[in-house]
Amino acid sequence: MAGFYREHPEPTFSACARRASRRVRAAPARRAGRSYNARVLRRKRLPDDLAESGEGFAFTLRLVESAKESIATALPTSRTPGRALGEALFGFEEDLRDAGGTMDGWWHPAVASEWEPCRDGILESLRRAERLRLDAPELSFDQMAFTIQDLIAPLEPFEDAADVFRALRT
């Protein structure tokens, strides 16, 4: 039985360092009289002059993302046959037109360089969607996937605009 009740080995250096680093990191928050959670949960906000533009952008971005989701439903998956391309295309165009109507709500000089490519991206996606609707080709799975990718590609400037709005938060 002597081998069964061995003494615990001494803690390794890495275990001691981890415990010490936790104490060091947590100490400044306690000394300042604030809890750690208050620092973590504080959200960065846009400056007051950009707050309305930020809300307008968020609304427009939701519509653009809804349009992307709508057209993506045309692709069949292993569990669903996929929505009819005409229906998915209608939803895509409808959401993009709504998004285009809200573009003026987020224009601001600080984001003007991102606003124009976003507007142009919506117009280009709508042009491509109209051409697809009028041509109405029969598409295999691969052709449909690449066609949908081509419809969505002009909307990439919205990612850059989202990054700019994120960077402007203080």
C-alpha positions, -999 to +999 in steps of 0.1 A: +000+000+000+029+023+003+030+030-034-007+039-035-003+068-011+024+087-027+031+123-019+019+148-045+046+161-067+056+197-063+037+221-086+054+228-118+067+262-127+040+267-153+012+261-128+027+286-104+032+311-131-005+308-142-017+314-107+005+343-102-004+359-135-041+357-126-035+375-094-014+402-112-040+408-139-070+410-114-053+432-089-055+466-107-093+463-111-097+456-074-074+485-064-093+509-085-125+501-067-141+487-098-150+451-105-135+432-134-170+427-149-176+464-151-146+469-173-154+439-195-191+447-199-186+484-209-194+487-246-177+511-269-201+536-285-200+556-316-194+594-311-227+613-308-225+628-343-221+592-358-247+575-336-276+580-360-255+570-390-244+538-371-280+529-364-289+535-401-260+514-412-270+485-389-305+486-403-292+486-439-267+458-431-295+436-417-314+440-450-284+432-470-277+401-449-314+391-453-310+394-490-279+371-490-298+346-469-327+347-492-307+339-523-287+313-505-319+293-499-320+285-536-291+261-531-302+226-523-286+210-492-285+174-480-318+179-461-337+203-483-342+205-521-337+243-521-362+270-528-371+278-564-345+302-579-373+326-590-387+329-555-352+333-539-343+359-565-375+378-558-367+379-521-331+389-528-341+418-551-368+429-527-345+431-497-318+448-517-343+475-529-353+481-493-316+483-484-310+508-512-339+529-499-322+531-465-287+540-477-292+578-472-299+571-435-263+563-428-243+587-450-218+607-430-186+625-441-166+601-418-178+571-438-184+586-472-156+567-488-173+534-477-208+546-485-203+550-522-189+514-528-218+500-508-244+519-529-227+508-561-226+472-548-263+472-542-269+486-577-246+461-593-262+431-575-296+443-585-284+446-622-270+411-621-302+397-604-323+413-631-302+398-659-304+364-643-342+368-639-346+378-676-323+351-690-338+324-667-312+297-675-313+261-664-284+257-639-267+227-624-258+228-587-223+241-594-235+267-619-261+279-594-235+281-566-212+302-587-241+324-599-252+331-564-217+338-554-215+363-583-248+380-571-234+384-536-199+395-545-207+432-551-220+434-515-185+429-500-179+466-494-204+463-465-178+443-446-153+472-450-180+497-439-187+476-408-150+475-400-149+513-402-179+517-379-162+493-355-130+513-356-148+546-349-162+533-316-146+548-286 
